[in-house]
Amino acid sequence: MCSATWQCCSNVLPLRGEQQATNYNPAKADVRTKSWTLYSPNGSFEKKLYSMYLSYLPKEKAVLTGSPIRQELLTGNADFAFSLCHFKDHSKQTILIVGGSSGSRVINTAIRGLLPELLKNYNVIHLCGKGNLDDTLTATDGYAQFEYANKELSDMFALADLVISRAGANAICELLALRKPNILIPLSAAASRGDQILNANSFRSQGFSYVLEEEELSNTTLLEAIEHVFHKKEAYIEAMENSNSRNSIDTIIGLILDASKK
């Protein structure tokens, strides 16, 4: 028995053979010989899309599992991150900013412009991207900047009370699995194919995220967003808890093991 995996974060569905959802009819798939495992970022848009595809396949040959994430992210050490960042005040909550693999100039500028206000109440971990460190801020108490994070990312997540992030499929699935209150700043339609906007709006509609469009980003709107999310923190966590999104890997492994016994 063959298997294929479909993943979607927007209106384009990468398929084996580089076929796209816009010109692919799953009704023509050879369901006699193939089984399908479908996974998505658990958004309403994606669920509707995958429900459509599931309708073309025999019930015993298709399962919607949710998107798998790196399990090491679930086992971070907050104390290690606190020490790594040289923070001193344990009473302050921590904000983690993740601007994507190469960083985001607009997010970096907004965070640093707001830094004096943020540091009154929060510790700030800023992943700003390669070549984007600001040497004038190196010794700033309560502010830790890094070009990127590797294995220590799980520790930073463990310490973070709020995450400010882009809205790529992997990023939002990790935030959901970690139950981290978050502010999503998706790439604008002018700078992308629009998938991050769809992802962000899907998470907002389910109560998982606060969304701040890049075009609306300013010191004022960002501070308002941060204050809002901290005020509604428990409601965001509860919505994510109700999503039941952490079991996708176990489900996928279980399906593989079951198939291997047949």
PAZAPA-4460 file (N, C-alpha, C; in steps of 0.05 Angstrom, whole numbers, plus 32768, in hexadecimal, padded with zeros to 4 digits):
% residues 262
    n_x    n_y    n_z   ca_x   ca_y   ca_z    c_x    c_y    c_z   seq   type   mol
   8011   7FE8   8000   8000   8000   8000   8011   8019   8000     1      M     A
   800C   802B   7FEE   801A   8044   7FED   800D   8058   8000     2      C     A
   801C   806D   8006   8011   8083   8016   801B   809D   800D     3      S     A
   800B   80B2   8011   8013   80CD   800A   8009   80E0   8020     4      A     A
   8017   80F6   8023   8010   8109   8037   800A   8124   802A     5      T     A
   7FF4   8130   8031   7FED   814B   8027   7FEF   815E   803E     6      W     A
   7FFB   8175   8039   7FFC   818A   804D   7FF2   81A4   8041     7      Q     A
   7FE3   81B3   8050   7FD8   81CC   8046   7FDA   81E2   805B     8      C     A
   7FE3   81F9   8053   7FE2   8211   8065   7FD5   8228   8057     9      C     A
   7FCD   8224   803E   7FBF   8239   8030   7FAD   822D   801B    10      S     A
   7FAB   823A   8003   7F9A   822F   7FEE   7FA9   821E   7FDB    11      N     A
   7FC3   8219   7FDF   7FD2   8207   7FCE   7FDA   81EE   7FDE    12      V     A
   7FD5   81D7   7FD2   7FDA   81BE   7FE0   7FF0   81AF   7FD3    13      L     A
   8009   81AE   7FE0   801F   819E   7FD4   8018   8181   7FD3    14      P     A
   801A   8174   7FBD   8013   8158   7FBA   802B   8149   7FAD    15      L     A
   802B   812F   7FB1   803F   811F   7FA4   803C   8122   7F86    16      R     A
   8053   8126   7F78   8052   812C   7F5C   804E   8149   7F56    17      G     A
   8050   815A   7F6A   804E   8177   7F67   8033   8180   7F5B    18      E     A
   801E   8170   7F62   8004   8179   7F59   7FF9   818D   7F6D    19      Q     A
   7FE7   819E   7F64   7FDB   81B2   7F75   7FBE   81AE   7F78    20      Q     A
   7FB4   81B7   7F90   7F98   81B3   7F96   7F86   81C1   7F81    21      A     A
   7F8F   81D6   7F76   7F7E   81E5   7F63   7F78   81D6   7F4A    22      T     A
   7F89   81C2   7F43   7F84   81B4   7F2A   7F84   8196   7F2E    23      N     A
   7F80   818D   7F48   7F81   8171   7F4D   7F66   8167   7F58    24      Y     A
   7F5B   8153   7F4C   7F42   8147   7F55   7F47   812D   7F63    25      N     A
   7F45   812D   7F7E   7F4B   8114   7F8D   7F38   80FD   7F86    26      P     A
   7F22   8103   7F79   7F0F   80EE   7F71   7F1C   80DB   7F5E    27      A     A
   7F31   80E5   7F50   7F3F   80D5   7F3C   7F56   80C5   7F48    28      K     A
   7F5B   80C8   7F62   7F71   80B9   7F6F   7F6A   809C   7F6F    29      A     A
   7F7E   808B   7F6D   7F7A   806E   7F6D   7F78   8065   7F8A    30      D     A
   7F60   8067   7F96   7F5C   8061   7FB2   7F5D   8043   7FB8    31      V     A
   7F5E   8033   7FA3   7F61   8016   7FA7   7F7C   800E   7FB1    32      R     A
   7F90   801E   7FAB   7FAB   8017   7FB2   7FB9   802B   7FC4    33      T     A
   7FAC   8042   7FCA   7FBA   8057   7FD9   7FAA   805E   7FF2    34      K     A
   7FB8   8064   8008   7FAB   806F   801F   7FB7   808A   8024    35      S     A
   7FA8   809C   8030   7FB0   80B8   8032   7FB0   80C1   804F    36      W     A
   7FC5   80CE   8058   7FC5   80DB   8072   7FC6   80F9   806D    37      T     A
   7FB2   8108   8077   7FAF   8124   8072   7FB5   8133   808C    38      L     A
   7FC6   8148   808A   7FCB   8158   80A2   7FCB   8175   809C    39      Y     A
   7FC2   8185   80AE   7FC0   81A2   80AA   7FC5   81B0   80C4    40      S     A
   7FC7   81CC   80C4   7FCB   81DB   80DC   7FB2   81DD   80ED    41      P     A
   7F9E   81CC   80EA   7F86   81CA   80FA   7F74   81E3   80F8    42      N     A
   7F77   81F2   80E3   7F67   820A   80DF   7F4D   8203   80D2    43      G     A
   7F39   8215   80D5   7F1F   8210   80C9   7F20   820F   80AB    44      S     A
   7F31   8220   809E   7F34   8220   8081   7F3F   8205   8079    45      F     A
   7F54   81FC   8086   7F60   81E2   807F   7F4E   81CB   8083    46      E     A
   7F3F   81CB   809A   7F2D   81B5   80A0   7F17   81B3   808A    47      K     A
   7F0D   81CA   8081   7EF9   81C9   806C   7F04   81BE   8053    48      K     A
   7F1D   81C7   804C   7F2A   81BD   8034   7F2F   819F   8035    49      L     A
   7F39   8196   804C   7F3F   8179   804E   7F25   8169   8050    50      Y     A
   7F10   8174   805C   7EF7   8166   805D   7EED   8161   8040    51      S     A
   7EF2   8175   802F   7EEA   8172   8013   7EF9   815B   8006    52      M     A
   7F13   815A   800B   7F24   8144   7FFF   7F1C   8129   800B    53      Y     A
   7F17   8129   8025   7F0F   810F   8032   7EF6   8104   8025    54      L     A
   7EE4   8115   801C   7ECB   810C   8011   7ECF   80FC   7FF8    55      S     A
   7EE6   80FF   7FEA   7EEB   80F0   7FD2   7EF8   80D5   7FD7    56      Y     A
   7EFF   80CF   7FF0   7F0E   80B7   7FF6   7EFE   80A5   8009    57      L     A
   7F03   808B   8007   7EF5   8078   8019   7EFD   807E   8036    58      P     A
   7EE9   807C   8048   7EEE   8083   8064   7F05   8074   8070    59      K     A
   7F09   805B   8068   7F1E   804A   8074   7F39   8050   8069    60      E     A
   7F3B   8063   8056   7F55   8069   8049   7F5F   8086   804E    61      K     A
   7F51   8096   805E   7F59   80B1   8062   7F54   80BA   807F    62      A     A
   7F68   80C8   808B   7F66   80D2   80A6   7F71   80EE   80A7    63      V     A
   7F63   8100   80B4   7F6D   811B   80B9   7F7A   811B   80D5    64      L     A
   7F94   8120   80D6   7FA3   811B   80EF   7FAB   8135   80FD    65      T     A
   7FAC   814C   80F0   7FB9   8163   80FB   7FD6   8163   80F4    66      G     A
   7FE3   817A   80F6   7FFF   817D   80ED   8013   8174   8102    67      S     A
   8027   8164   80FB   803B   815B   810F   804F   8171   8114    68      P     A
   8059   8173   812D   806D   8186   8135   8084   8178   8142    69      I     A
   809A   8187   8146   80B2   817C   8153   80AC   8178   8170    70      R     A
   80AE   815F   817A   80A7   8159   8195   80BA   8165   81AA    71      Q     A
   80D3   816B   81A1   80E6   8177   81B5   80DD   8192   81BE    72      E     A
   80CC   819F   81AE   80C2   81B9   81B6   80B0   81B8   81CF    73      L     A
   80A6   81A0   81D5   8095   819D   81EC   80A4   8198   8206    74      L     A
   80BE   8197   8205   80CE   818F   821D   80E3   81A4   8224    75      T     A
   80DD   81BD   821F   80F0   81D2   8225   80F4   81D8   8243    76      G     A
   810A   81E5   824A   8110   81EC   8265   8110   820A   8268    77      N     A
   80FC   8215   8275   80FA   8232   8278   8111   823E   8288    78      A     A
   811A   8230   829C   8130   823A   82AD   814A   823D   829C    79      D     A
   814E   822A   828A   8166   822C   8279   8164   8245   8267    80      F     A
   814D   824A   825B   8149   8261   824A   814D   827B   825A    81      A     A
   8143   827C   8273   8146   8294   8284   8163   829A   8289    82      F     A
   8173   8285   828E   8190   8288   8292   819E   8290   8278    83      S     A
   8197   8283   8262   81A3   8289   8249   81A0   82A6   8241    84      L     A
   8189   82B1   8247   8182   82CD   8240   818C   82E1   8254    85      C     A
   8198   82D7   826A   81A3   82E9   827F   818D   82FB   828B    86      H     A
   8175   82F1   828C   8160   8300   8299   8164   8300   82B7    87      F     A
   815A   8315   82C5   815D   8317   82E2   8143   8317   82F1    88      K     A
   812E   8321   82E5   8115   8325   82F3   8101   830E   82EC    89      D     A
   80FE   82FC   8300   80EC   82E5   82FC   80CE   82ED   82FD    90      H     A
   80C9   8305   8307   80AD   830D   830A   80A1   8316   82EF    91      S     A
   80B2   831C   82DC   80A8   8326   82C2   80A1   830E   82B0    92      K     A
   808B   8311   82A1   8084   82FE   828C   8096   8302   8274    93      Q     A
   8098   82ED   8264   80AB   82ED   824D   809C   82ED   8232    94      T     A
   80A5   82FF   8221   809B   82FF   8205   80B1   82F5   81F3    95      I     A
   80AA   82E2   81E2   80BD   82D7   81CE   80B4   82E0   81B2    96      L     A
   80C7   82EC   81A3   80C1   82F5   8188   80D0   82E4   8174    97      I     A
   80C1   82D8   8162   80CD   82C6   814D   80C5   82D2   8132    98      V     A
   80D9   82DD   8124   80D3   82EA   810B   80D7   82DA   80F2    99      G     A
   80D9   82C0   80F5   80DF   82AE   80DE   80FC   82A8   80DB   100      G     A
   8103   8296   80CA   811F   828D   80C7   8133   82A3   80C1   101      S     A
   812B   82B7   80B2   813D   82CC   80AA   8136   82E6   80B9   102      S     A
   8123   82E5   80CC   811C   82FD   80DA   8108   830E   80CA   103      G     A
   80FE   8322   80D7   80EC   8335   80CA   80F3   8351   80D2   104      S     A
   80FA   8361   80BE   8102   837C   80C4   80EC   838C   80D0   105      R     A
   80D4   8389   80C7   80BD   8398   80D1   80B7   8391   80EE   106      V     A
   80B9   8377   80F4   80B4   836E   8110   80CB   8377   8122   107      I     A
   80E3   8374   8118   80FB   837C   8128   80F9   839A   812F   108      N     A
   80F2   83AA   811C   80F0   83C7   8120   80DA   83CE   8134   109      T     A
   80C3   83C0   8132   80AD   83C6   8144   80B4   83BE   8161   110      A     A
   80C1   83A6   8164   80C8   839D   817F   80DC   83B0   818C   111      I     A
   80F1   83B7   817D   8106   83C8   8188   80FB   83E4   818E   112      R     A
   80E9   83ED   817E   80DE   8408   8182   80CD   8408   819C   113      G     A
   80C1   83F1   81A2   80B0   83EF   81BA   80BE   83E5   81D2   114      L     A
   80D8   83DE   81CF   80E7   83D1   81E4   80E6   83DF   81FF   115      L     A
   80EB   83FA   8200   80EB   8407   821B   80D1   8403   822A   116      P     A
   80BA   8403   821B   80A0   83FE   8228   809D   83E1   8230   117      E     A
   80A5   83CF   821F   80A2   83B2   8225   80B2   83AA   823D   118      L     A
   80CA   83B4   823F   80DC   83AB   8255   80D3   83B5   8271   119      L     A
   80C0   83C6   8272   80B5   83CE   828C   80A7   83B7   8299   120      K     A
   809B   83A5   8288   808A   8390   8293   8092   8374   828B   121      N     A
   80A3   8372   8276   80A9   8357   826B   80C6   8353   8266   122      Y     A
   80CF   833A   8266   80E8   8332   825B   80E3   832B   823D   123      N     A
   80F6   8331   822C   80F2   832E   820F   8108   831D   8203   124      V     A
   8100   8307   81F6   8113   82F7   81E6   810D   82FD   81C8   125      I     A
   8121   8305   81BA   811C   830E   819E   812E   82FE   818B   126      H     A
   8121   82ED   817B   812F   82DE   8166   812C   82EF   814D   127      L     A
   8141   82FE   8146   813F   8314   8132   8149   830C   8116   128      C     A
   8155   82F5   8113   815F   82ED   80F9   817D   82F3   80F5   129      G     A
   8189   82E4   80E3   81A5   82E7   80DD   81AC   8303   80D4   130      K     A
   81C1   830E   80E1   81CA   8329   80DA   81B9   8340   80E4   131      G     A
   81A6   833A   80F6   8194   834E   80FF   8198   8356   811D   132      N     A
   81AD   834D   8129   81B3   8355   8145   81B8   8373   8146   133      L     A
   81AF   837F   815C   81B4   839C   8161   81C8   839E   8178   134      D     A
   81E1   83A5   8172   81F6   83A5   8186   81F1   83BA   819C   135      D     A
   81E1   83CE   8195   81DC   83E3   81A9   81C9   83D9   81BF   136      T     A
   81BD   83C2   81BB   81AA   83B7   81CF   81B5   839F   81DE   137      L     A
   81CE   8398   81D9   81D9   8380   81E4   81D8   837E   8202   138      T     A
   81DD   8394   8210   81DD   8394   822D   81C3   839D   823A   139      A     A
   81AE   839D   822A   8194   83A6   8235   8188   8392   8247   140      T     A
   8183   839A   8260   8178   8388   8274   815C   837F   826D   141      D     A
   8158   8365   826D   813D   835A   8266   8138   8355   8249   142      G     A
   814C   835A   8238   814A   8356   821B   8160   8344   8212   143      Y     A
   8158   832E   8205   816C   831B   81FA   8166   8317   81DD   144      A     A
   817A   831D   81CC   8176   831B   81AF   8189   8305   81A4   145      Q     A
   817E   82F5   8192   818D   82E0   8185   8186   82E0   8167   146      F     A
   819A   82D9   8157   8194   82D7   813A   8180   82C1   8135   147      E     A
   8184   82AB   8142   8171   8294   813F   8176   8282   8157   148      Y     A
   8165   826D   815A   8168   825A   8170   8165   823E   8164   149      A     A
   8175   822C   816F   8174   8210   8167   8167   81FF   817D   150      N     A
   8176   81EE   818A   816B   81DD   819F   8160   81ED   81B6   151      K     A
   816A   8205   81BA   8161   8216   81D1   8146   8222   81CB   152      E     A
   813B   821F   81B3   8121   822B   81AD   810B   821F   81BF   153      L     A
   810D   8205   81C5   80F9   81F9   81D6   80F9   8205   81F2   154      S     A
   8111   820C   81FC   8113   8219   8216   8107   8235   8215   155      D     A
   810C   8243   8200   8100   825E   81FD   80E2   825D   81FC   156      M     A
   80D8   8249   81EE   80BB   8246   81ED   80B0   8240   8209   157      F     A
   80BE   822F   8218   80B6   8228   8233   80B4   8240   8245   158      A     A
   80C7   8253   8242   80C7   826B   8252   80B3   8280   8249   159      L     A
   80AC   8280   8230   809B   8295   8224   807E   8293   822F   160      A     A
   8073   82AA   8236   8057   82AD   823D   8047   82B6   8225   161      D     A
   8054   82C3   8212   8047   82CD   81FA   805C   82CB   81E3   162      L     A
   8052   82C3   81CC   8064   82C1   81B4   8059   82D3   819E   163      V     A
   806B   82E3   8193   8064   82F3   817C   8072   82E6   8164   164      I     A
   8063   82DF   814F   806E   82CE   813A   8061   82D4   811F   165      S     A
   8070   82CC   810A   8064   82CB   80EF   804F   82B4   80F0   166      R     A
   8042   82AF   80DA   802C   829C   80DA   8030   8285   80C6   167      A     A
   8049   827C   80C3   804E   8264   80B3   8041   824C   80BF   168      G     A
   803C   8237   80AF   802D   8220   80B8   803B   8212   80D0   169      A     A
   8055   820E   80CE   8064   8201   80E3   8063   8211   80FD   170      N     A
   8067   822B   80FA   8068   823D   8112   804D   823C   8121   171      A     A
   8037   823F   8113   801D   8240   8121   8016   8225   812D   172      I     A
   801E   820F   8120   8018   81F5   812B   8027   81F0   8145   173      C     A
   8040   81FA   8146   8050   81F8   815E   8044   8208   8174   174      E     A
   803B   8221   816E   802F   8231   8183   8015   8224   818D   175      L     A
   8006   8218   817C   7FEE   820B   8184   7FF4   81F3   8196   176      L     A
   8007   81E3   818E   800E   81CB   819E   8019   81D3   81BA   177      A     A
   8028   81E9   81BB   8033   81F3   81D4   801F   8203   81E4   178      L     A
   8008   8209   81D9   7FF4   8219   81E7   7FFF   8234   81EF   179      R     A
   800D   8241   81DD   8019   825B   81E3   8008   8271   81D9   180      K     A
   7FFE   8283   81EA   7FF0   829B   81E1   8002   82AA   81CD   181      P     A
   7FF7   82B3   81B8   8008   82BE   81A3   7FFB   82D5   8193   182      N     A
   800D   82E4   8187   8005   82F9   8174   8012   82F2   8159   183      I     A
   8001   82EE   8145   800B   82E7   812B   800C   8300   8119   184      L     A
   8024   8304   810C   8027   831A   80F9   802E   830D   80DE   185      I     A
   801A   8306   80CF   801F   82F7   80B6   802D   8309   80A1   186      P     A
   803D   82FC   8090   8048   830A   8079   8031   8316   8069   187      L     A
   8035   832E   805F   8020   833B   804F   801C   832D   8035   188      S     A
   8005   8331   8029   7FFF   8325   800F   8012   832F   7FF9   189      A     A
   801C   8348   7FFD   802F   8353   7FE9   804A   8345   7FEA   190      A     A
   8051   8339   8000   806B   832C   8003   8069   830E   8004   191      A     A
   8052   8302   7FFF   804F   82E5   8001   8038   82DC   7FEF   192      S     A
   8033   82C2   7FEF   801C   82B7   7FE0   8002   82B8   7FF1   193      R     A
   8004   82C3   8009   7FEC   82C7   8019   7FE5   82B0   802C   194      G     A
   7FF6   829B   802D   7FF0   8284   803E   7FF1   828B   805C   195      D     A
   8003   829D   8064   8005   82A4   8080   7FEC   82B4   8089   196      Q     A
   7FE1   82C4   8077   7FC9   82D2   807E   7FB2   82BF   8083   197      I     A
   7FB0   82AA   8072   7F9B   8296   8075   7F9F   8287   808F   198      L     A
   7FB8   827F   8095   7FBF   8271   80AE   7FB7   8282   80C6   199      N     A
   7FBF   829B   80C6   7FBA   82AD   80DD   7F9C   82B1   80E1   200      A     A
   7F8D   82B5   80CB   7F70   82BA   80CE   7F62   82A1   80D8   201      N     A
   7F6C   8289   80CF   7F60   8270   80D9   7F64   826E   80F7   202      S     A
   7F7C   8273   8101   7F82   8271   811D   7F72   8286   812D   203      F     A
   7F70   829E   8122   7F60   82B3   8130   7F43   82AA   8132   204      R     A
   7F38   829F   811D   7F1C   8297   811D   7F16   8282   8132   205      S     A
   7F2A   8272   8139   7F26   825D   814D   7F2E   8265   8169   206      Q     A
   7F37   827E   816C   7F3D   8288   8186   7F59   8281   8190   207      G     A
   7F6B   8278   817D   7F86   8270   8185   7F99   8288   8185   208      F     A
   7F94   829D   8175   7FA8   82B1   8170   7F9C   82CD   816E   209      S     A
   7FAC   82E1   8175   7FA6   82FD   816E   7FB6   8303   8154   210      Y     A
   7FA9   830E   8141   7FB6   8314   8127   7FB9   8332   8123   211      V     A
   7FD2   8339   811D   7FD8   8355   8117   7FE4   8356   80FB   212      L     A
   7FD5   8362   80E8   7FDF   8364   80CD   7FF8   8375   80CB   213      E     A
   800B   836D   80BA   8024   837B   80B8   8020   8399   80B1   214      E     A
   800C   839E   80A1   8007   83BA   8099   7FFD   83CB   80B0   215      E     A
   7FF3   83BE   80C5   7FE8   83CC   80DC   7FFB   83CD   80F3   216      E     A
   8013   83C1   80EF   8027   83BF   8105   8033   83DA   810C   217      L     A
   8031   83E2   8125   803D   83FA   812F   8043   83F6   814D   218      S     A
   8051   8408   815A   8055   8406   8176   803B   8405   8186   219      N     A
   8028   8415   817D   800E   8416   818B   7FFE   83FC   8187   220      T     A
   7FFB   83F3   816F   7FEB   83DB   816A   7FF9   83C2   8176   221      T     A
   8013   83C1   8176   8021   83AA   8181   801E   83A9   81A0   222      L     A
   8021   83C0   81AD   801D   83C1   81CA   8000   83BA   81D1   223      L     A
   7FED   83C4   81C2   7FD1   83BE   81C7   7FCC   839F   81C4   224      E     A
   7FD9   8393   81B0   7FD6   8377   81AC   7FE1   8367   81C3   225      A     A
   7FF9   836F   81CC   8006   8361   81E2   7FF5   8362   81FB   226      I     A
   7FEC   837A   8201   7FDB   837E   8219   7FC1   836E   8217   227      E     A
   7FB5   836D   8200   7F9D   835E   81FC   7FA1   8340   8200   228      H     A
   7FB6   8335   81F4   7FBB   8318   81F7   7FC1   8310   8213   229      V     A
   7FD1   8321   8222   7FD6   831A   823D   7FBD   831B   824E   230      F     A
   7FAB   832E   8248   7F92   8331   8256   7F80   8319   8251   231      H     A
   7F80   830E   8238   7F6F   82F8   8230   7F7F   82DD   822F   232      K     A
   7F95   82DC   823C   7FA7   82C6   823A   7F9A   82AB   823F   233      K     A
   7F8A   82A9   8254   7F7E   828F   825B   7F69   8287   8246   234      E     A
   7F5C   829A   823A   7F48   8293   8225   7F56   8287   820D   235      A     A
   7F6D   8292   8205   7F7D   8287   81EF   7F86   826B   81F5   236      Y     A
   7F91   8267   820D   7F9B   824D   8214   7F84   8238   8214   237      I     A
   7F6D   8240   821F   7F56   822E   8220   7F4E   8226   8204   238      E     A
   7F4D   8239   81F1   7F45   8232   81D6   7F59   821F   81C9   239      A     A
   7F73   8222   81CE   7F87   8210   81C4   7F85   81F5   81D1   240      M     A
   7F80   81F4   81EB   7F7D   81DA   81F9   7F66   81CA   81EC   241      E     A
   7F51   81D8   81E5   7F39   81CA   81D9   7F3E   81C0   81BD   242      N     A
   7F55   81C8   81B1   7F5A   81C0   8195   7F63   81A3   8193   243      S     A
   7F6E   8197   81A8   7F77   817C   81A9   7F8B   8176   8192   244      N     A
   7FA0   8187   8190   7FB2   8186   8179   7FCC   8177   817E   245      S     A
   7FD1   816D   8196   7FEC   8163   819C   7FF0   8146   8193   246      R     A
   7FDB   8138   818A   7FDD   811C   8186   7FE2   8114   8169   247      N     A
   7FE9   8127   8157   7FEB   8120   813B   8001   810C   8135   248      S     A
   8018   810F   8142   802E   80FC   813C   8027   80E0   8145   249      I     A
   801B   80DD   815D   8012   80C3   8166   7FFE   80B7   8153   250      D     A
   7FEC   80C8   8149   7FD8   80BE   8136   7FE5   80B4   811C   251      T     A
   7FF8   80C4   8111   8005   80BC   80F9   8016   80A3   80FC   252      I     A
   8025   80A1   8112   8034   8089   8118   8022   8070   811B   253      I     A
   800B   8075   8129   7FF9   805F   812C   7FEE   8055   8111   254      G     A
   7FE8   8068   80FF   7FDF   8060   80E5   7FF4   8050   80D6   255      L     A
   800D   8058   80D8   8023   804A   80CA   8026   802E   80D6   256      I     A
   8026   802C   80F0   8028   8011   80FD   8011   7FFF   80F5   257      L     A
   7FF9   800A   80F5   7FE2   7FFA   80EE   7FE5   7FF0   80D1   258      D     A
   7FEE   8002   80BF   7FF1   7FFA   80A3   8006   7FE5   809F   259      A     A
   801C   7FE6   80B0   8032   7FD3   80AD   802A   7FB7   80B5   260      S     A
   8014   7FB5   80C4   800B   7F9B   80CE   7FF8   7F8D   80BB   261      K     A
   7FF0   7F9D   80A6   7FDC   7F92   8093   7FEA   7F84   807C   262      K     A
***
